[in-house]
Amino acid sequence: AATDRLARLRVHVFAGNGDFDAYEPRLELYNHGTDESVVWAGLEDLQWLYGETGRRENRLAEIGAKKVTRAVAEKHADLRPIVALFSECHELFGCTEKMDPDGPKDATVGKAAADYAVKTLRRARKTGIVLGFDTQQARSDAIPPKIVGIVGVNFCFSVKSWRDNDGFLGDGSFAAGIRATELRFNVDRGTCLVTGVSSEVFEVMK
């Protein structure tokens, strides 16, 4: 995506690493760090992306197009594809800070972020908006199961249990023979199991 002049890139890294520093000149938004403001900014961008999905749906109807294609994006600058990455997303979805100090205790930043991510994923594909999430943890508050079930491509490096396997690749994956548990820790470094990239049920890829 970074080599495509049409793509708009937005990156959130909820950690103190510099994994995406080299991309900074190419990014229209680069939000990274470990303080609360970074998590709030991630939620705000998910809210913006959800609103942008709605705007694009209306815009497509206005120009008589069913979805964003390359030809549409070339002609209409306001419909250029957006790729938004949320790295170490467990910090975002696991945030227990309340949206409103006086509101209900289950109305947290993490839950709101998950809700907006799911709502956007359900509608965004035809509008040229792509969301990506990465995390090292498979528990439900690190990467919500609804997200795992909706995304088009899932990938998983070596994990130890079927629960972790299904947490990244979707419920029932282990039972169906889609098993990242067979990848060897450190020995298979850089190798992952991927679904959704070909006509095969899964691929083992570097």
N, C-alpha and C positions, 0 to 999 in steps of 0.2 A: 504493500500500500504506500509506503514511503517513497517509492520510486515512481508512483503514478501522480502526475501533476494535478489531476482532478481531485484526488483524495484529500479530505480534511481530517487531520489526526488530532485526537484529544486523549491525553494519557494521565491517569491518576495512579500514583504509587503510594500506598499507605505504609511506607517503611522509609528508613533512612538511607537506603542504598542508592547508588547512582546508575542503576542498570539502564536507564533510558536517557542519561545525560547527553549522549552522543546525538540523539535525535532532536534535542531541544530546538535547534534552528528551524526544524521542519514542522514543529508542532504548533497548532494554533492555541492549544491550552496544555500546560504542563504543571500539574498539581502534585507535589510530593513532600513527604515528611511524616513525622510521627505525632504531631500535636493535634488537638481536637479540631482546629480550623481546617485541616486537610480532609478529615472525615466529613465535616459539614459541607465543604466544597464539593466532595464527591456526591453527596446526596443532592445538592443543588443542581449539579450537572445532570444527574439522572432525571430530576424534575424538568429541567430544560429540554433534555432529549425527548421526554414524553410529550411535552408541548410541541416540540419541533416535528415530531411524528404526525401529530394532528394537523399542523400547518401544512406539511407536505402532502398529506392526503387531500386536503382541500385544493392545494395548488395543482396536483395531478388531475383532479376532476376539472379544474378550470382550463387546463391545456388539452384535455381529452386524452390523457395517457393512463394506462392501467398500472404502470410501475416505473420506477427510475431505471432507465437503461443508459448505456454509455452515450448514445445519441442524444437522449433527453438531457443528461448532465452537461454535455458539450454545449447545448443550446441555451440552457437555463442555469445560470451561475448559482441561483438559490436552491438548486436541487443536486448540487454536487455531493458525492457520497461522503458520509462521515463514518470513521472508524474510531470507536471509543473503547479504550482499554482500562480496566480496573484491576490493577496488580496488587497481590497480597490482599485480596478482597475480604478475607476473614476479618480484617480490622474494621472494615466498613460494615459488613452485615452482622458482626458480633458486637457492635457498639451498643451499649445499654443506656446511654444518656437519653433522658426523656426529651421528647420534642417540645413539651411544654411542662415547666416545673410543677404546674398546678393541674396538669392533665392526668389521664389514666396511666398507671405504671407500665402497661404493656405497649404504650405508644412511644416506642424508642426510635432513635435515629436508624439503627440497624434494620428494624422491621419496616420502617418507611422506605428505606433504600431498597430492600428486597421487593416490596410491593411495586415501586416504580420501575425496577428492573424487569420484573415479570410482565407488567402491563406494556412496557415498551417493546420487549422481545416479541410479544404476541402480535404486534401490528407493524413493526418497523421494517421488516425485510423488504417489502415492496417499495418503501420510501427511500431506500438507499442508505439506511442507518444500520451499522453493524456494531454489536456490543461483544466485548471479550472480557472474560474473568479468569484470573489465575489465583491459585492458593495452594498451600502445602497441606491443607487440612480438609478432611472429607465430612466432618460433622455438619449437621443441618444448619447451624447458625454461622458456619464458615462459607458454605456454598449451598444456598437453599435448594432442596430437591426439585422445586418447580422450575428453577433456572436450568438445572441439569437435564430435565426432561424436555425443555423447549428448544434449547440451542441446537443448531444444525450439526456442529462438530464438537465432539468430546475427545479429550486426550488425557492419558494417565501414564505416569512413570511408575516405577516399581512401588508396589504397596504390599503390606503383609497380610491383610485380611480381606475376606469377601465383602465385609461391610464397607471398608475403604474403597474397594474396587467399585461397588455399586454406587457409592457416594459420588464418585467422579464420572462414571460411565452410564449410570442410570439403573433403576431397580430391575433386578432379574438378569443383569449382564453376566454375572459370574455363573449362574445356573445355565445360561445360554452358551457358555464356553468362551465368553469374552473376558479374558483373565489377565490383568496386569500383575496378578500375584505370581505369575510364572516368570516375570522379569527379575533378574537377580540384582540385588542392591549393590551398587558400585561396579560390579562386573558389567552390567548392561547400562552403564552411565550414558545418558544422552539418547537412549532408546525408549520409545513410548508406544503405547497401544492407542490407536486412533479409530474412531467411528465417524462416519458421515463424509469421508473424503473420496469415496469411490463406490462402485457397485458391490464391492465385497462387504461382508458383515463387519469386518474390522481389518485394519492393516497394522503391521508392526513397522514403525518408521524411526529413522534417526532424526 
